C-alpha cells in the first residue's frame, strides 16, 4: 500500500498507564541538602524560563478533567475528558497553576500545589480507555493505534514536549512499539519525549521505553511520609503510613484475616489476603483486621474489611523495603513494612485477646534518607536505563473524583521531568531535544539528603541499573556547561547497527554499507557489552557555556577494568564549539562474563560538572 511504512498487530493489554512537596524537595537536593528551601533556586529557574510560558506540553494519557465529583454510569467519554483520573494527575503535575492552602481529604500534605512549569500550555491526547474488568477498581488500557495517532496530532499541533506516563507490559522490538515509533517521529521534529520506565521493579531487566531518543524516568521517594503507627496491646509500636481520612483512635480487638474467612472461600495460595467475599461478618465485626498483600488492590482489601463489618485494617505493604504504599481507604487503615506483618501475626498467635490501636495519620516532612529507589521502579539491565531518576512515590496533584489525590508510580515521576524539559526549552529555545536530555542527565546527582549514595528500597547501594544517571536537578540542568548532541539521522544510523531496522521505520533512509557500533551513538552514558579485548567509544561534546573555558577529566574506574580517555583536557574558545574524545575500556585479567561493573567519568571547568556513568554488561 502506498504511504504505509509497516503494519503490526495491536493488542489491548500491551500497554499500561503507569504535588505540594516534590518541587521543594528537588530544590533542597540541588542546594546541597542544606535544609533551607527558601530563597530559592526554584524561583530563579522559573523566572529564567518565564515559568514555561508559551511552551506546549502534549500529555498522552487518560485525558483531563477540570471538574470533579460523582460520575455518570458511562464507562468512557468519547472526548478528552478523563474517566480515570490518571491523566488529570499527570497533566497538573506538569503545568498546574499555583493553588494555595490545598490538602488531601483528612488534611494530609497541606501546602501550595503547583506544576513544574505553571505557565506552560497543555495539549491533552486521550490514548487510554477504561475497560470492563472483574475488579472494582477502574483499569485503563492503551492501544498502539491511539498512541501513534496522538503522536501525529501532537507533532502537527506544534508541541515542544511530550509526556507519556505509559509503558508496555514487556519489551517490544522498536519496529513493533507504538511509543518508540511515535517518539522517533517526534524527535525528527525536535520534540522532547519523556516516558515512564515502568512499575515492574525491583526485578532486573524490567525497564521499558529504552530507546535512546526518549528520556526514560524511574521513581524514587521524597522526604515526606504520612505516619500512622499501630500500637499493639503488648505495648509494641509498629510503624505504618496512611492517607486515610477516617480515624479510629480507640483500642479494638485484632484478628488475622486468615483466621476470619468464611469456609471454602480461599485456598492455600489466597488465605489471609482479604479478597472480595472471603471474610466472615460474624468474626470480623468491630475488629481491626490484618490483611496480607497480593491478588487484589490495597483499596479492595479495605472494601472487603468494611463489607464484613470491620472497624479498621492493617495492610502488609505490597512490596519489600522501606518504601510504603499509601492509599485513601474507605475505613481506618494503615500500611506497615512487609516484614512487620510477621511480628503482628506472632502477637495475635501468642495472645488470647489481641488488641490494637491505629494512630491517626499525620504528615511528616524531612524524612531521611531521601531519595531512595522505590521498590516498584523498573530496573535494568537493558541498555543504560532509566536515563534519569525522579520522585514517583506518594505524589500530590489534581484528580478526577476528588479535588486532590496522592498517587505513586513512574507515571508520577515522568511529568516532573517533562516539566523540567519544558522550562529548559523555554530558557534555551534553540537547544535540540538531545541537548535537553543531556543537560538533565549529566547534571543529576547520585546522593541523598544526608550526602550518602542513593540506595534501593532495602537500603542497599543503588546502581545505574536503578537510577540511570541519577536524580535530576533542574536548576543545574539550565546551565550544564557541555551537552552531548545527536539528531534524527544519528538515531537511524543507530538502528542500522541494531538488526538493520532503520528501513522499517523510515524507508527513505538507506543504511551505509559500513556503520559504527551502537555504542558510538553520541549519548551521555557509556554502556558496553562484555569485553574480551577492549572497546573504544567515541563522544563529542558541545560547549553551551561561556567561551574561554577549560574542562578537565576525572574518572571513577569500573572494578575489573581500565578506562583510558583521550584527550584529558578540553579547551573551548567560544560557545557552540565542539570537541571530541575517545574512551577505551579494557578488562583486567580474571574478569568473568557474569560480572557487571559500574564507573563514571566527568568533565569539569570548576563551575560545571558534566558526569556520565559507565556500565559494562
Helices and strands as residue ranges (DSSP letters): E 15-17, H 22-30, H 41-48, G 50-52, E 56-61, H 86-95, E 99-102, E 111-113, E 121-126, E 128-131, E 139-142, H 144-157, E 161-164, E 166-168, G 174-176, H 178-188, E 192-196, E 215-220, E 224-227, E 230-232, E 237-238, E 240-241, E 252-256, G 257-259, H 281-284, E 288-291, H 298-307, E 312-316, E 332-336, H 340-349, E 355-358, E 362-365, E 388-391, E 395-398, E 404-407, H 410-427, H 433-442, H 464-467, H 474-477, E 482-483, H 488-497, H 502-505, G 518-520, E 526-528, E 534-543, E 549-556, E 561-566, E 569-572, E 578-587, E 597-604, E 609-616
